[in-house]
């Protein structure tokens, strides 16, 4: 039974690739005393390396390999790469880090022998390799010839040692000679690296020199940092951080991915927090490999044949962390939830917390999970049912602040709609009151006629008074008393009207304050706000009722005073009435006068009510028109908040316009409400061309809405029968006719003009970029289904390579560009047991490792299929176009079956 290998893949480690334990005094000697000294020195070098946390060292003595065999078999758990340092004809010093298979290829057992073979055969150095004064001999070929030989035959990797020193690449030889070597690299003939010691500023100096020679497209040549230790205490004093398998194949990746695989500095900058990185996962199910699968913190790709458990692994991770996210994503685009269930699953986070499948007490963790075909379905679904703007909005609200802005916008608009409904109801009620009041005034009589009648009666009374025998003073007193009585009666009627209104207000006190919406806050905060609001409302209502009661008491007091004064006035009138009562005509005239004056007084009161009612109606109309403006203002406020976040940038331009829904306004209001046969008549008689309405600005729209409401009230607009009520008409007119128009462009293309693949990329980019606060893992299930190959390689590959530096990404894929092209740090191979695909024990098993992990393919069918070859070979077998993808990246990897023999 073969052991299952579950490696985390390429991880960062400290490498020191120029260590020289063989003293210059021992060079050229091979006696037992010298070998013992070399082994003792090497042991000391390894001990110091261990103390300095160096995990990989390169033994690179000048023209010598005597320390390598002993070092490789060390007990310090340090990886040793065999190497040698050479002097070239041009005066440069070269390091050669050997392919670990080199000595087997040339049929030798020891590295000391293999290096001697290399010095003689490849470097053209005559034996002995040292001069009589123990100085090392130079190579007998040109540097270009040697590098080409080493690279093309996969002997090793060439490094220009201490490049900025007097013996370095940038000091020895002329510029033309240096450029000739770099030109050879640019043309794809060779790869090599530079090396410096200690002075990190030399990196920029080297890069600037190369940019000066190649300003348009400078080659990316890795620059290593090593200690060049000639004494044990110097080992690990300078080092390189390299992200790779700790072997030759791992080092080889630095040549092709220097930006991603190599870091020079005192401390590695790991910007991922422990709480946002998945450390490992594990199935708890008899059908699955029970081992813990450790995950890389950068990019993890999961590959395998059909039904091998690759998507099941991803989905299990997602459901264990955030089941709601998985369900919501599937429901959003109508995808079926995968029916296969597993018994249990665990996700261990780097901060030590553990998430368990279906455990309600799981830690609060997040993911972005994108199911297979989700992005394409999202685009297709929304293009059929909603607008492109809705698609973008659905992505924008992944951001917490933007989601809050939209929720606040919705809350404010809901409040507006409630106010509009209440004001329409009030307007309709007040308009009905206006009609009834006009009828009431007409029923009382004609004001001008009544005033004329009063004047006529007063003249008749004056004439009778003159004939009655009353002197001038008595008539004047009598008239004053009558005037006082009239004013008291008039005031009495006004007070009674006010008392009626105040008592009505008392009965409506519960509607004084409407509770605002607290929908955007949590339940706990909402409950607290409701309690506090109710307290304030109770206090306010009590104060309000107290004010009303005070007014009612004062008016009742005034009524009592008026009653007393009326009684007194009647008593004062009695002496005059005695003299005048002899005239029956006068009595009738005075009764008629009082009746007509009462009518006039009632008309004046009702007309005052009428004027107040008209003002109130106009105020309601102003409010309704202002509310339509508020829809616009609310959008403007929300726009300011969204744009302030500055979330959409880089290669995308993003603007928000506030759009008037002109077509909807015409279809849903003009054509739906207006009587079509009468519409042209209305348009001709008005400056407002409602049949072809064009939005100019919000203030003009507010004015137009106000005019339309007045015209509906005044019956200047004829509607179809189902909109013959004022409320039904205004409910349509006063809808929110404004929306956001999201203007999203990339490379000159507007979103609605993009290809499906580009739309999918933009949506994915937005989903990830907008989730700026959490930096939790991203899980993608076969994203290649949403892209064509060209956009996948040019856009998605590049995007993932950048994003994996910020967040852990786990991808299930069939596409080599998302494995090889993204330089995946870890590849997990999935397999389901079958006749031709055997496993160790379980139905579903997995193996994992670095992309550069390679081994010769074994042909024994009894061996479990996952153990028959390396990760690189699995990638080429499983993924169609795998080998092409490797070669496309400038022959980044050399498949073991096509190595040239040396």
C-alpha positions in Angstrom: 0.0 0.0 0.0 1.4 3.4 -1.1 1.4 6.3 1.3 -0.8 9.2 0.3 1.1 12.4 -0.2 -0.7 15.6 0.9 1.7 18.5 0.6 0.8 22.2 1.1 2.7 22.9 -2.2 5.0 25.9 -2.7 5.6 27.8 0.5 8.1 30.5 1.5 11.4 29.6 3.0 14.8 31.1 3.6 17.5 30.0 1.1 21.2 30.8 1.1 22.6 29.6 -2.2 26.3 30.5 -1.9 27.9 28.7 1.0 31.6 27.6 0.8 32.7 25.3 3.6 35.9 24.2 1.8 38.8 26.5 2.9 41.0 27.9 0.1 43.9 26.1 1.9 42.2 22.8 1.3 41.4 23.3 -2.4 42.9 20.7 -4.7 43.6 18.2 -1.9 41.7 15.0 -1.4 43.5 13.2 1.4 41.8 11.7 4.5 42.9 14.6 6.8 41.5 17.2 4.4 38.2 15.3 4.1 37.8 15.1 7.8 38.4 18.9 8.1 35.9 19.5 5.3 33.2 17.4 7.1 33.8 19.1 10.4 33.6 22.6 8.7 30.5 21.5 6.8 28.9 20.4 10.0 29.5 23.7 11.6 28.1 25.6 8.5 24.9 23.5 8.7 24.6 24.1 12.4 24.7 27.9 12.0 22.3 27.6 9.0 19.8 25.8 11.3 20.2 28.5 14.0 19.4 31.2 11.4 16.3 29.4 10.2 17.8 28.7 6.8 16.0 25.8 5.2 17.9 25.4 1.9 21.6 26.0 1.2 23.7 25.7 -1.9 27.2 24.3 -1.5 29.2 26.2 -4.1 32.9 25.8 -3.5 35.3 27.0 -6.2 36.0 24.1 -8.7 35.3 21.6 -5.9 32.5 19.3 -4.7 34.1 17.6 -1.7 31.7 19.0 0.9 28.5 18.2 -0.9 28.0 14.4 -0.3 28.5 14.8 3.4 26.2 17.9 3.5 23.4 16.2 1.7 23.2 13.5 4.3 23.1 16.0 7.2 21.0 15.5 10.3 20.0 19.2 10.6 16.9 18.8 8.4 18.3 21.3 5.9 17.9 20.8 2.2 21.3 21.0 0.4 21.6 21.8 -3.3 24.8 20.7 -5.0 26.7 23.5 -6.7 30.1 24.9 -7.8 31.6 28.3 -8.3 33.5 29.0 -11.6 35.8 31.7 -13.0 35.1 32.7 -16.6 37.4 34.0 -19.3 35.5 37.3 -19.2 36.4 37.6 -15.5 32.9 36.9 -14.2 32.2 34.5 -11.3 29.4 31.9 -12.0 27.5 29.7 -9.6 26.0 26.5 -11.0 23.2 24.9 -8.9 22.9 21.4 -10.2 19.9 19.4 -11.2 19.6 16.8 -8.4 19.4 14.0 -11.0 22.6 15.1 -12.7 25.0 12.6 -11.2 22.6 9.7 -11.9 22.3 10.8 -15.5 26.0 10.6 -16.0 26.3 7.4 -14.0 28.2 8.5 -11.0 27.6 7.9 -7.3 29.2 10.8 -5.7 28.8 14.6 -6.2 32.5 15.1 -5.8 33.0 12.9 -8.9 30.1 14.4 -10.8 31.4 18.0 -10.3 34.9 16.9 -11.5 33.2 15.3 -14.5 31.4 18.6 -15.2 34.5 20.7 -14.8 36.4 18.6 -17.3 33.7 17.8 -19.9 31.5 20.9 -19.8 33.8 23.6 -18.5 36.8 22.5 -20.5 39.1 22.8 -17.5 42.2 20.7 -17.6 43.0 18.5 -14.6 44.1 19.3 -12.0 41.5 22.0 -11.6 43.8 24.2 -9.5 47.0 25.9 -10.2 50.2 25.2 -8.3 49.4 28.1 -6.0 46.0 26.5 -5.2 44.2 29.1 -7.2 41.3 27.8 -9.2 41.6 27.5 -13.0 39.2 29.4 -15.3 36.8 27.6 -17.7 38.1 26.8 -21.1 35.0 27.9 -23.1 33.0 31.1 -23.4 30.4 32.0 -20.8 27.7 32.0 -23.4 28.7 28.5 -24.6 28.7 27.2 -21.0 25.4 28.7 -20.0 23.8 27.4 -23.2 25.2 23.9 -22.6 24.0 23.9 -19.0 20.5 25.1 -19.8 19.8 23.1 -22.9 20.9 19.8 -21.3 19.1 20.6 -18.0 22.4 20.3 -16.0 21.6 23.1 -13.6 20.9 26.8 -13.1 23.5 29.5 -13.7 23.8 32.4 -11.3 26.1 35.3 -11.9 27.7 35.6 -8.4 28.1 38.9 -6.5 27.1 40.7 -9.6 27.9 44.2 -8.4 31.4 43.3 -7.0 34.7 43.7 -8.8 34.3 40.2 -10.1 30.6 40.6 -10.9 28.7 40.7 -14.1 28.2 44.5 -14.0 31.8 45.4 -13.3 33.8 43.0 -15.5 33.8 43.0 -19.3 32.2 45.7 -21.4 28.6 46.7 -21.8 28.4 45.0 -25.2 29.6 41.7 -23.7 27.0 41.9 -21.0 24.2 42.8 -23.4 25.1 39.8 -25.6 24.4 37.5 -22.7 21.1 39.1 -21.8 20.1 39.2 -25.5 20.7 35.4 -25.5 18.2 35.1 -22.6 15.6 37.4 -24.3 15.7 35.2 -27.4 14.7 32.2 -25.3 17.9 30.4 -25.6 18.9 30.4 -21.9 17.9 31.4 -18.4 20.1 32.6 -15.6 20.0 34.7 -12.4 22.0 37.4 -10.7 23.2 37.3 -7.1 24.1 40.1 -4.7 25.4 40.1 -1.1 23.9 42.2 1.7 23.2 45.5 -0.1 19.6 45.4 -1.1 19.8 48.8 -2.8 21.9 47.0 -5.5 18.7 45.3 -6.7 17.3 48.6 -7.9 20.7 49.6 -9.3 20.8 46.4 -11.4 17.2 46.8 -12.6 17.9 50.4 -13.6 20.9 49.3 -15.6 18.8 46.7 -17.5 16.0 49.2 -18.1 18.6 51.6 -19.5 19.7 48.9 -22.0 16.1 47.7 -22.8 13.8 50.7 -22.1 10.8 49.4 -23.9 10.5 45.8 -22.5 13.2 45.1 -19.9 13.6 41.4 -19.2 12.7 40.2 -15.7 15.9 38.5 -14.4 15.8 37.2 -10.9 18.2 38.7 -8.4 19.1 36.4 -5.5 20.7 37.4 -2.3 23.2 35.1 -0.6 25.8 35.2 2.2 28.8 34.0 0.1 29.9 32.5 3.4 33.6 31.6 3.7 33.3 31.1 7.4 30.5 29.4 9.4 29.5 32.5 11.3 28.5 34.2 8.0 26.0 31.5 6.9 22.5 32.9 6.7 23.7 36.5 7.3 22.1 37.3 3.9 19.4 35.1 2.3 16.6 35.0 -0.2 12.9 34.2 0.5 11.9 31.7 -2.2 8.3 30.2 -2.6 8.8 26.8 -4.0 9.5 23.1 -3.3 12.8 22.9 -1.5 14.7 21.3 -4.4 16.2 22.1 -7.8 12.8 22.1 -9.6 11.6 24.6 -7.0 14.5 26.9 -7.5 14.0 26.7 -11.3 10.6 28.4 -10.8 12.4 31.6 -9.7 13.7 32.0 -13.2 10.2 32.2 -14.7 8.3 33.9 -11.9 10.8 36.2 -10.2 8.1 38.6 -9.0 6.0 36.0 -7.4 8.5 33.4 -6.3 11.3 35.5 -5.0 11.5 38.1 -2.2 14.6 39.9 -0.9 14.3 41.6 2.5 14.7 41.1 6.2 11.2 39.9 6.8 8.6 38.4 4.5 5.5 40.6 4.1 2.5 38.3 4.7 -0.6 40.4 4.4 -3.1 37.6 5.1 -4.6 37.5 8.6 -4.7 34.2 10.4 -8.5 34.4 10.8 -9.0 34.7 7.0 -6.9 31.7 5.9 -8.0 28.1 5.8 -5.2 25.9 7.3 -6.6 22.5 6.4 -9.8 20.6 5.6 -11.0 17.0 6.4 -13.8 14.7 5.4 -15.6 12.8 8.1 -17.2 10.1 6.0 -16.3 6.5 5.3 -16.3 7.1 1.6 -13.5 9.7 1.7 -9.8 9.8 2.5 -9.9 10.8 6.3 -6.5 12.5 6.2 -6.2 16.2 6.9 -5.6 18.1 3.6 -3.4 21.1 4.3 -4.1 24.1 2.1 -1.7 26.7 0.7 -2.5 30.3 1.7 -2.3 31.5 -1.9 -3.8 29.7 -4.8 -5.1 26.1 -4.5 -6.4 24.4 -7.7 -8.4 21.2 -7.6 -8.3 19.0 -10.7 -9.5 15.5 -11.6 -11.6 13.6 -14.1 -15.4 13.6 -14.3 -17.1 12.7 -10.9 -13.8 12.4 -9.0 -15.0 14.5 -6.1 -13.2 17.8 -7.0 -16.4 20.0 -6.9 -17.6 18.0 -4.0 -14.5 19.0 -2.0 -14.9 22.7 -2.9 -18.7 22.6 -2.1 -18.0 20.9 1.2 -15.6 23.6 2.2 -18.1 26.3 1.2 -21.1 24.7 2.9 -19.2 24.1 6.1 -18.1 27.7 6.3 -21.2 29.5 5.0 -24.2 27.3 3.9 -26.4 30.4 3.3 -23.9 31.8 0.8 -24.0 28.5 -1.1 -27.8 28.3 -1.1 -28.3 32.0 -2.0 -25.8 31.8 -4.9 -27.6 28.8 -6.4 -31.1 30.2 -5.9 -30.1 33.6 -7.4 -29.5 32.1 -10.8 -31.8 29.0 -10.6 -29.0 26.4 -10.1 -29.9 23.1 -8.4 -28.3 22.4 -5.1 -26.0 19.4 -5.4 -27.9 16.4 -4.0 -25.0 14.3 -2.8 -24.6 14.7 1.0 -21.7 13.8 3.2 -21.7 12.8 6.8 -19.3 15.4 8.1 -16.6 17.9 7.2 -14.2 20.1 9.1 -12.5 23.3 8.1 -9.6 24.4 10.3 -8.6 28.0 10.2 -5.1 29.4 10.7 -6.2 31.2 13.9 -7.1 27.7 15.4 -10.8 28.0 15.0 -12.7 25.1 13.4 -15.9 25.2 11.3 -18.0 22.0 11.2 -20.6 21.0 8.6 -24.2 21.9 9.8 -22.9 23.2 13.2 -24.9 26.3 14.3 -22.1 27.2 16.7 -19.5 27.6 14.0 -17.2 30.7 14.1 -18.4 33.7 12.1 -16.4 33.3 8.9 -17.1 34.3 5.4 -16.3 33.2 1.8 -17.1 34.3 -1.7 -18.4 31.2 -3.4 -19.0 31.2 -7.2 -20.7 28.0 -8.4 -20.2 26.5 -11.8 -21.8 28.7 -14.6 -23.0 31.2 -12.0 -21.7 34.3 -13.7 -23.0 33.4 -17.2 -26.4 32.5 -15.7 -26.4 35.8 -13.7 -25.9 37.8 -16.9 -28.4 35.8 -19.0 -31.1 35.8 -16.3 -30.8 39.4 -15.6 -30.7 40.4 -19.2 -34.0 38.6 -19.7 -35.8 39.8 -16.6 -34.1 43.0 -15.3 -31.7 45.7 -16.5 -27.9 45.6 -16.7 -28.0 48.2 -13.9 -29.7 45.7 -11.6 -26.8 43.2 -12.3 -24.3 45.8 -11.4 -26.3 46.8 -8.3 -26.5 43.2 -7.2 -22.7 43.1 -7.3 -22.2 46.5 -5.7 -24.2 45.6 -2.7 -21.7 43.0 -1.8 -19.9 45.9 -0.2 -21.2 46.6 3.3 -21.2 50.4 3.1 -22.8 50.4 -0.4 -25.4 47.8 0.8 -26.2 50.1 3.7 -26.5 53.1 1.3 -29.0 51.1 -0.9 -31.0 50.0 2.2 -31.1 53.6 3.5 -32.3 54.7 0.0 -35.0 52.0 0.0 -36.1 53.0 3.5 -36.3 56.7 2.6 -38.2 55.9 -0.6 -40.6 53.7 1.4 -41.2 56.6 3.8 -41.8 58.9 0.8 -44.3 56.5 -0.7 -46.1 56.4 2.6 -46.2 60.2 2.8 -47.4 60.4 -0.8 -50.2 57.9 -0.1 -51.2 59.9 3.0 -51.1 63.2 1.2 -53.1 61.8 -1.8 -55.7 60.6 0.7 -55.7 64.0 2.4 -55.9 65.9 -0.9 -58.8 63.8 -2.0 -60.6 64.3 1.4 -59.9 68.0 1.4 -61.0 68.4 -2.2 -64.3 66.6 -1.3 -64.5 69.0 1.7 -64.0 71.9 -0.7 -66.9 70.8 -2.9 -69.2 70.3 0.1 -68.2 73.7 1.4 -69.0 75.4 -1.9 -72.4 73.6 -1.9 -72.9 74.8 1.7 -72.2 78.4 0.8 -74.5 78.2 -2.2 -77.2 76.8 0.1 -76.9 79.7 2.5 -77.4 82.3 -0.3 -75.8 84.8 -2.5 -73.4 87.1 -0.5 -74.0 90.2 -2.7 -77.8 89.7 -2.6 -77.7 89.3 1.2 -75.6 92.4 1.7 -78.0 94.3 -0.5 -80.9 93.0 1.5 -79.3 93.9 4.8 -78.7 97.5 3.6 -82.3 97.8 2.4 -83.7 96.5 5.8 -81.3 98.8 7.7 -82.6 101.8 5.7 -86.2 100.8 6.5 -85.4 100.5 10.2 -83.6 103.8 10.3 -86.7 105.4 8.7 -89.0 103.9 11.3 -86.7 104.9 14.2 -86.8 108.4 13.0 -90.6 108.4 13.1 -90.7 106.6 16.5 -90.0 109.7 18.6 -86.5 108.6 19.7 -84.0 111.5 19.8 -80.7 111.4 18.1 -78.8 110.2 21.1 -81.2 107.4 21.8 -81.0 106.2 18.2 -77.2 106.3 18.3 -77.1 104.3 21.6 -79.6 101.8 20.2 -77.5 101.3 17.0 -74.3 100.8 19.2 -76.0 98.1 21.3 -77.2 96.4 18.1 -73.6 96.5 16.7 -72.2 95.0 20.0 -74.8 92.3 19.9 -74.0 91.4 16.3 -70.2 91.2 17.0 -70.8 89.0 20.1 -73.0 86.6 18.1 -70.4 86.5 15.3 -67.6 85.8 17.8 -69.8 83.1 19.4 -70.2 81.3 16.1 -66.4 81.5 15.4 -65.6 80.0 18.8 -68.1 77.2 18.4 -66.4 76.4 15.0 -62.9 76.4 16.7 -64.1 74.2 19.5 -65.4 71.7 17.0 -62.0 71.6 15.2 -60.0 71.4 18.5 -62.1 68.4 19.7 -61.5 66.7 16.4 -57.7 67.2 16.8 -57.9 65.6 20.2 -59.4 62.5 18.7 -56.7 62.3 16.1 -53.7 62.6 18.5 -52.3 59.1 17.7 -51.5 60.1 14.1 -49.4 63.2 15.1 -46.1 61.3 14.8 -45.5 58.4 12.4 -42.8 56.0 13.5 -39.8 56.0 11.1 -38.5 52.8 9.5 -35.7 51.1 11.4 -35.2 48.3 8.7 -31.5 49.0 8.2 -30.5 48.2 11.8 -30.2 45.0 13.7 -33.2 43.6 15.7 -31.6 44.5 19.0 -31.0 48.2 18.0 -34.5 48.3 16.4 -36.1 47.1 19.6 -34.2 49.7 21.7 -35.2 52.5 19.2 -38.8 51.5 19.2 -39.0 51.6 23.0 -37.3 55.1 23.1 -39.4 56.4 20.3 -42.6 55.2 22.0 -41.5 57.0 25.2 -40.9 60.3 23.3 -44.2 59.9 21.4 -46.1 59.4 24.6 -44.5 62.5 26.2 -45.2 64.5 23.0 -48.8 63.4 22.8 -49.4 64.3 26.4 -47.9 67.7 25.9 -50.0 68.2 22.8 -53.2 67.2 24.5 -52.4 69.6 27.4 -52.0 72.4 24.9 -55.3 71.6 23.2 -57.1 71.3 26.5 -55.8 74.7 27.6 -57.1 76.2 24.3 -60.5 74.5 24.8 -60.8 75.8 28.4 -59.9 79.3 27.3 -62.5 79.3 24.5 -65.2 77.9 26.8 -64.4 80.6 29.3 -64.8 83.2 26.5 -68.1 81.6 25.5 -69.4 82.0 29.0 -68.3 85.7 29.0 -70.1 86.2 25.6 -73.3 84.7 27.0 -73.2 87.1 29.9 -72.5 90.0 27.7 -75.3 89.0 25.3 -77.7 88.9 28.2 -76.6 92.3 29.4 -76.9 93.8 25.9 -80.4 92.4 25.6 -81.3 94.1 28.9 -79.8 97.4 27.7 -81.9 97.2 24.5 -85.2 96.7 26.4 -85.9 100.4 27.1 -85.6 101.2 23.4 -87.6 98.2 22.4 -90.4 99.4 24.5 -90.7 102.6 22.5 -90.2 100.7 19.2 -92.3 97.7 19.9 -95.4 99.7 19.0 -94.3 99.2 15.5 -95.0 95.6 14.4 -93.2 96.4 11.1 -90.1 97.3 12.9 -90.1 94.1 14.8 -90.4 92.1 11.6 -87.6 94.2 10.0 -85.3 93.6 12.9 -86.0 89.9 12.9 -85.3 89.8 9.1 -82.2 91.9 9.6 -80.8 89.5 12.3 -81.6 86.5 10.0 -79.8 88.1 7.0 -76.9 89.1 9.1 -76.6 85.6 10.5 -76.6 84.3 6.9 -73.9 86.8 5.9 -71.9 85.9 9.0 -72.2 82.2 8.2 -71.1 82.9 4.6 -68.1 84.9 5.8 -67.1 82.1 8.2 -67.5 79.4 5.4 -65.6 81.5 2.9 -62.8 81.8 5.4 -62.8 78.1 5.8 -62.9 77.9 2.0 -59.8 80.1 1.6 -58.0 78.1 4.3 -59.0 74.9 2.6 -57.7 76.1 -0.7 -54.4 77.0 0.9 -54.2 73.6 2.5 -54.9 71.9 -0.8 -52.2 74.0 -2.5 -49.8 73.1 0.3 -50.6 69.4 -0.1 -50.0 69.8 -3.9 -46.7 71.5 -3.1 -45.7 68.6 -0.8 -46.6 66.0 -3.4 -44.5 67.8 -6.0 -41.6 68.1 -3.5 -41.9 64.4 -2.8 -41.2 63.6 -6.5 -38.1 65.8 -6.2 -37.1 63.9 -3.1 -36.9 60.6 -5.0 -34.3 62.4 -7.1 -32.5 63.8 -4.1 -32.4 60.5 -2.3 -30.7 58.9 -5.3 -28.2 61.8 -5.4 -27.3 61.3 -1.7 -26.9 57.6 -2.3 -24.7 58.2 -5.3 -22.4 60.5 -3.3 -21.9 57.7 -0.7 -21.3 55.0 -3.4 -18.8 57.1 -5.4 -17.1 58.2 -2.2 -16.1 54.5 -1.6 -14.0 54.6 -4.8 -14.3 50.8 -5.1 -14.3 50.4 -8.8 -11.0 51.5 -10.3 -7.9 50.0 -11.9 -8.9 49.0 -15.4 -12.5 50.1 -15.1 -14.2 53.5 -15.3 -17.3 53.9 -13.2 -19.9 56.7 -13.1 -23.5 56.9 -11.9 -26.1 59.1 -13.7 -29.6 59.6 -12.3 -31.9 58.7 -15.1 -35.6 59.8 -15.7 -37.5 56.8 -17.0 -38.9 58.6 -20.0 -40.2 55.5 -21.7 -41.9 54.1 -18.6 -43.4 57.5 -17.8 -45.0 57.6 -21.3 -46.2 54.0 -21.3 -47.3 53.7 -17.7 -48.7 57.2 -17.1 -49.5 59.1 -20.2 -50.8 56.2 -22.3 -52.3 54.4 -19.4 -54.1 57.3 -17.7 -55.0 59.9 -20.3 -58.0 59.5 -22.5 -56.3 59.2 -25.9 -58.9 60.9 -27.9 -58.8 64.0 -25.7 -55.0 64.0 -25.2 -54.2 66.2 -28.3 -56.7 68.8 -27.2 -55.0 69.0 -23.8 -51.5 69.3 -25.4 -52.7 72.0 -27.8 -54.1 74.1 -25.0 -51.1 73.8 -22.7 -47.4 74.7 -22.9 -46.8 71.2 -21.3 -46.3 68.7 -24.1 -47.2 65.7 -22.0 -47.5 63.3 -24.9 -43.8 63.7 -25.7 -42.5 64.6 -22.3 -38.8 65.4 -22.0 -37.1 65.7 -18.7 -35.1 68.9 -18.4 -34.2 69.2 -14.7 -35.6 68.3 -11.4 -37.0 71.8 -10.6 -38.9 71.9 -13.9 -40.2 68.4 -13.3 -41.5 69.5 -9.9 -43.3 72.4 -11.6 -44.8 70.2 -14.2 -46.0 67.7 -11.6 -47.7 70.5 -9.7 -49.5 71.7 -12.8 -50.7 68.2 -13.7 -52.2 67.7 -10.2 -54.0 71.0 -10.4 -55.3 70.1 -13.9 -56.5 66.8 -12.7 -58.3 68.6 -9.8 -59.8 71.1 -12.1 -61.0 68.5 -14.5 -58.9 69.9 -17.3 -57.6 66.4 -18.1 -59.9 63.6 -19.2 -58.8 60.2 -18.0 -59.9 56.7 -19.0 -62.6 55.2 -16.9 -60.5 53.1 -14.6 -58.6 56.3 -13.6 -61.6 58.5 -13.0 -60.8 58.9 -9.3 -58.2 61.4 -8.2 -56.3 59.0 -6.0 -55.9 56.3 -8.7 -54.5 58.9 -11.1 -52.1 60.5 -8.7 -50.8 57.1 -7.5 -49.4 56.6 -11.0 -48.2 60.2 -11.6 -46.4 60.3 -8.3 -44.5 57.1 -8.7 -40.7 57.2 -8.5 -39.6 57.8 -12.1 -35.9 58.0 -11.3 -33.3 55.3 -11.3 -29.5 54.9 -11.3 -27.8 54.5 -14.6 -24.5 52.7 -13.9 -22.0 53.6 -16.5 -19.3 50.9 -16.3 -16.7 50.8 -19.0 -13.5 48.7 -19.4 -11.1 49.2 -22.2 -13.5 51.5 -23.9 -16.5 49.0 -23.9 -19.7 49.8 -21.9 -20.9 46.9 -19.9 -24.0 46.2 -22.0 -21.8 46.1 -25.1 -19.3 43.6 -23.7 -19.1 39.9 -24.7 -20.5 37.4 -22.3 -17.0 36.4 -21.2 -16.0 39.9 -20.5 -19.2 40.6 -18.6 -18.4 37.5 -16.5 -14.9 38.8 -15.8 -16.1 42.3 -14.8 -18.8 40.8 -12.5 -16.2 38.5 -10.8 -13.8 41.3 -10.4 -16.5 43.5 -8.9 -17.7 40.8 -6.5 -14.1 40.3 -5.2 -13.0 43.9 -5.2 -16.1 45.1 -3.4 -15.6 42.6 -0.6 -12.8 44.8 0.7 -13.4 44.5 4.4 -13.1 40.7 5.0 -10.3 39.3 2.7 -11.8 35.9 3.3 -11.2 33.0 0.8 -12.6 33.0 -2.7 -14.0 29.6 -4.0 -14.5 29.3 -7.7 -16.1 26.2 -9.3 -15.0 25.7 -12.9 -14.9 29.4 -13.9 -13.7 28.5 -17.3 -17.4 27.8 -18.2 -18.0 31.5 -18.1 -15.1 32.5 -20.4 -13.7 31.9 -23.8 -10.1 30.7 -23.8 -8.7 34.0 -25.0 -10.3 36.2 -22.4 -9.6 33.5 -19.8 -5.9 33.6 -20.4 -5.6 37.3 -20.9 -7.9 38.5 -18.1 -8.9 35.8 -15.5 -5.4 34.3 -15.3 -3.8 37.7 -14.7 -6.5 38.7 -12.2 -6.1 35.5 -10.2 -2.3 35.9 -10.1 -2.7 39.3 -8.5 -5.6 38.5 -6.2 -3.9 35.4 -4.7 -1.4 37.7 -3.1 -4.2 39.3 -1.1 -6.6 36.4 -0.5 -6.6 32.7 -0.4 -8.2 31.3 -3.6 -9.4 27.8 -4.2 -10.4 26.8 -7.7 -11.9 23.7 -9.3 -10.9 23.6 -12.9 -10.4 21.6 -16.1 -8.4 24.4 -17.8 -4.6 24.3 -17.7 -4.4 28.1 -17.9 -5.9 28.3 -14.5 -3.4 25.9 -13.1 -0.2 26.4 -15.0 -0.9 30.0 -16.2 -1.7 31.2 -12.7 1.4 29.5 -11.2 -0.8 27.7 -8.7 1.0 27.2 -5.4 -0.8 23.9 -4.7 -2.5 21.4 -6.9 -5.0 18.9 -5.4 -5.6 15.8 -7.6 -9.0 14.1 -7.0 -9.9 10.5 -7.9 -12.8 8.2 -7.5 -12.0 4.5 -7.3 -12.7 2.6 -10.6 -11.4 -0.4 -12.5 -8.7 1.7 -14.3 -8.3 4.3 -11.6 -7.6 2.4 -8.3 -7.2 4.1 -4.9 -5.5 2.9 -1.8 -8.6 2.3 0.3 -11.4 4.8 0.0 -13.8 5.5 -2.8 -12.7 9.2 -3.0 -9.0 10.0 -2.4 -6.8 13.0 -3.0 -3.1 13.9 -3.3 -1.6 17.3 -3.4 1.7 19.2 -4.0 3.5 21.9 -5.8 3.1 22.4 -9.5 6.8 21.9 -10.0 6.7 18.5 -8.2 7.7 15.9 -10.8 8.6 12.2 -10.9 8.9 9.6 -13.6 5.6 7.9 -14.5 5.3 4.4 -13.1 3.6 1.9 -15.4 2.5 -0.6 -12.6 -1.3 -0.7 -12.7 -1.4 -2.2 -9.2 -0.1 1.1 -7.7 -2.9 3.6 -6.8 -3.2 6.0 -9.7 -2.5 9.1 -7.5 0.8 7.6 -6.5 2.1 6.7 -10.0 3.5 10.1 -11.0 4.2 13.6 -9.9 1.9 16.6 -9.7 3.2 18.0 -13.0 2.6 14.8 -14.8 -1.0 14.5 -13.4 -1.7 18.0 -14.6 -0.6 17.1 -18.1 -2.6 13.8 -18.1 -5.8 15.3 -16.7 -6.0 18.7 -18.3 -6.4 18.9 -22.0 -3.7 21.1 -23.4 -1.6 20.7 -20.2 1.7 20.2 -21.9 1.0 23.0 -24.3 0.3 25.3 -21.3 3.6 24.4 -19.8 5.4 25.2 -23.0 3.4 28.3 -23.6 5.0 29.8 -20.5 8.4 29.7 -22.2 8.9 26.1 -21.6 8.7 26.7 -17.9 8.9 23.1 -16.9 10.8 20.2 -18.5 8.7 17.1 -18.4 10.9 14.2 -17.2 10.2 12.0 -20.3 11.7 14.6 -22.7 14.9 15.5 -20.8 18.0 15.3 -23.0 20.7 12.9 -21.9 24.0 14.6 -20.8 
